[in-house]
Amino acid sequence: MNIKEIKELLELMAEHNVGEIEIEKDNAKIKLRKMANGGIVMQSAPQVMAPIGTVMHAPANAPAAATQPVAEEGVTIVRSPMVGTFYAAPAPDQPSYVSVGKEVKDGDVLCIIEAMKLMNEIKSELGGTVIEILVQNGQTVEYDQPILKIKKG
């Protein structure tokens, strides 16, 4: 199954208030179960249960630009490589890895995304200046969600 198919299943679950669904396709088996807090847990054989985030829908009055930043010339949009919780700093009492206006170089840590109690450092793949941070500290992010913008330098 690909991400698009999983997203469609999540939308169907939300639309029809389904608590659990199990699908078998192309020798792959996936099970999605809604948790009490609104999150979804995914199990794919032979892997273990993994939280995949909350089904999120943009408010009806939200502008499209708020959900999909517009690509600008010379600007790279850094996207989340996974579902998890965005953290701007290594610990609550530590300064943020980056801030708007900060220069970064290839390999610098930009943020942490926590997934299944594992802290995953997200590193820059280019040098430049951070021009915008698109998510808040502690916010749940989805796979491929834009998290910040870097102007190539």
Residue pairs with C-beta under 8 A, 6 or more apart in sequence:
1 23
1 25
1 26
1 28
1 30
3 143
3 144
6 30
6 32
6 42
6 52
9 21
9 23
9 30
9 32
10 32
10 40
10 55
11 55
12 18
12 21
13 19
13 21
13 32
13 34
13 40
13 55
14 55
14 57
18 34
19 33
19 34
20 31
20 32
20 33
20 34
21 31
21 32
22 29
22 30
22 31
22 32
23 29
23 30
23 31
24 30
28 44
28 45
29 44
29 45
30 42
30 43
30 44
31 42
31 43
31 44
32 40
32 41
32 42
32 43
32 52
33 40
33 41
33 43
34 40
35 41
35 51
37 54
38 54
38 55
39 51
39 52
39 53
39 54
40 51
40 52
40 53
40 54
40 55
41 49
41 50
41 51
41 52
42 49
42 50
42 51
42 52
43 49
43 50
50 115
50 116
51 83
51 115
51 116
52 83
53 83
53 84
53 140
53 141
53 142
54 140
56 140
56 142
58 66
58 67
68 146
69 77
69 132
69 134
69 146
69 149
71 77
72 149
74 151
74 152
75 131
75 149
75 150
75 151
75 152
76 125
76 126
76 128
76 149
76 150
76 151
76 152
77 146
77 148
77 149
78 110
78 122
78 124
78 146
78 147
78 148
78 149
78 150
79 144
79 145
79 146
79 147
80 86
80 113
80 122
80 141
80 142
80 143
80 144
80 145
80 146
80 147
81 113
81 120
81 122
81 143
82 113
82 115
82 120
82 143
83 115
83 140
83 141
83 142
83 143
84 113
84 114
84 115
84 116
84 120
84 140
84 141
85 113
85 114
85 115
85 138
85 139
85 140
85 141
86 111
86 112
86 113
86 135
86 136
86 137
86 138
86 139
86 140
86 141
86 147
87 111
87 112
87 113
87 114
87 119
87 137
87 138
88 96
88 97
88 98
88 111
88 133
88 137
89 95
89 96
89 97
89 112
89 137
90 97
90 112
96 137
97 108
97 109
97 110
97 111
97 112
98 104
98 108
98 110
98 111
98 130
98 133
98 148
99 130
99 133
100 130
100 131
100 132
100 133
101 129
101 130
101 131
102 129
102 130
103 127
103 128
103 129
103 153
104 110
104 124
104 127
104 128
104 129
104 130
104 150
105 124
105 127
106 124
106 125
106 126
106 127
107 123
107 124
108 123
108 124
109 121
109 122
109 123
109 124
110 122
110 123
110 124
110 130
110 147
110 148
111 121
111 122
111 147
111 148
112 119
112 120
112 121
112 122
113 119
113 120
113 122
113 141
114 120
122 147
124 150
126 150
126 152
127 152
127 153
128 150
128 151
128 152
128 153
129 150
129 151
129 153
130 148
130 149
130 150
131 149
131 150
131 151
132 148
132 149
133 147
133 148
134 146
134 147
134 148
134 149
135 141
135 145
135 147
135 148
141 147
